[in-house]
Amino acid sequence: MKPNYRLLAVLCMALSVPFIYYLANRNEATPTVRVATFNLALHRKAEGELLAELRGGASKPAKQLAEIIQRHQIDVLLLNELDRDKAAEAAEVFAREYLAVSQNGAAPIDYAFSFCGPVNTGEPSGKDLNGDGKVEGPQDAFGYGEFPGQYGMAVLSRYPILKDRVRTFQKLKWSAMPNALRPEGYYADDVWQHLRLSSKSHWDVPIGIGSRKDGFVLHALCSHPTPPSFDGPEDRNGCRNHDEIRFWVDYLTPEASSWIVDDAGVAGGLAAAARFLVMGDLNCDPVDGDSRRDAIRALIDHQLVQDVEPRSEGGVEQKLRQFGANMTQQGDPGLDTGDFDDTVGEGPGNLRVDYVLPAKSLKVLAAGVHWPKSHQPRLQLAEVSDHRLVWVELAAK
């Protein structure tokens, strides 16, 4: 049966889902998957505080965030800024007590599979990283954080996660990267050799999509690089953000990936024929803001990557409504995913920082950013976090 595209567009408008494009040659027999990245901003000041808040299914922000996800019926979901407790219970509780329960009439989603590995935020480094003469506190952790697991990550999936094939790169040294951007004059040699590249972690999470006969394995390449701010003239966070993104460029390039070694000791990047997507809050706009943009541009322009530029009407509207720093930007506001400080001279304005970048070996059926216009009923939901959910619907070619 041929899809009714006019009806689909009307339904998308009613649900505040951007109807960006839908390919007329979609093959209904081919397994399709809708993937998304979403920075929830579900982080709290103390370990276990978020878990306690989520238990019982009554957290208002969690319910609103869950409704956004349910409105888009996401199959594979990367969550950024979800605190990880020692047993990774918070992700399970969010999936079970919020996403699997209808929020405001939206259809629930049963995520039978999940991966929530450890991250570097809050993990003590044992070194004085900020030069204050002490070896303690969030600035001396491998990634900024008040406790291990703050600002964590999780992957939720309706499809099986092949956990025996997951690769993590939490402990990979920054200094191992050829031509790494070492912040000039900031870290002593012994500290530089000790630092880890990932502020949280880098994950390669293989997921089995569809049946064994007609399906395929999708590698979700997940990360959340540090913001390129909160530093000094040495630009240590800007350098790290650049190199955390550059990791994926090298990972996808066989001749450049020999330096990469995962936490199990296995060297090398992604297999040449693998189907993948790079996803996450990468904290870098390719046009605007004060980040080092070479790495994100190299990733977007990589020969294996396609950037379908998910967009929204709300981002365009908010540039004009919020004004301020947004008016000096050069990028397309329809691509923005972060609603940031618009104060001229202080904030960067709204930026494109959240990405789902599929391989060219995948067929893109639809894509969008959840940023409704002001007259649409779900604008309030979108404002729970300062980031917007970015989604792409895919199939194998």
NORPEQUI-V14264 format. One record per helix or strand. SS is the DSSP state (alpha for helix, beta for strand). FROM is the first residue (numbers start at 1). LEN is the number of residues. Records with the same first field share a line. If there is no record, write none. Layout:
SS->FROM-LEN, FROM-LEN
This chain:
alpha->5-10, 49-6, 60-13, 89-11, 138-3, 163-3, 174-3, 189-6, 236-16, 254-3, 294-7, 313-10, 324-5, 333-3, 379-4
beta->32-11, 76-7, 113-3, 121-1, 124-1, 141-1, 143-1, 153-5, 161-1, 167-2, 173-1, 196-1, 202-8, 216-8, 261-1, 267-1, 275-7, 305-2, 338-1, 351-1, 354-6, 362-8, 387-1, 390-7
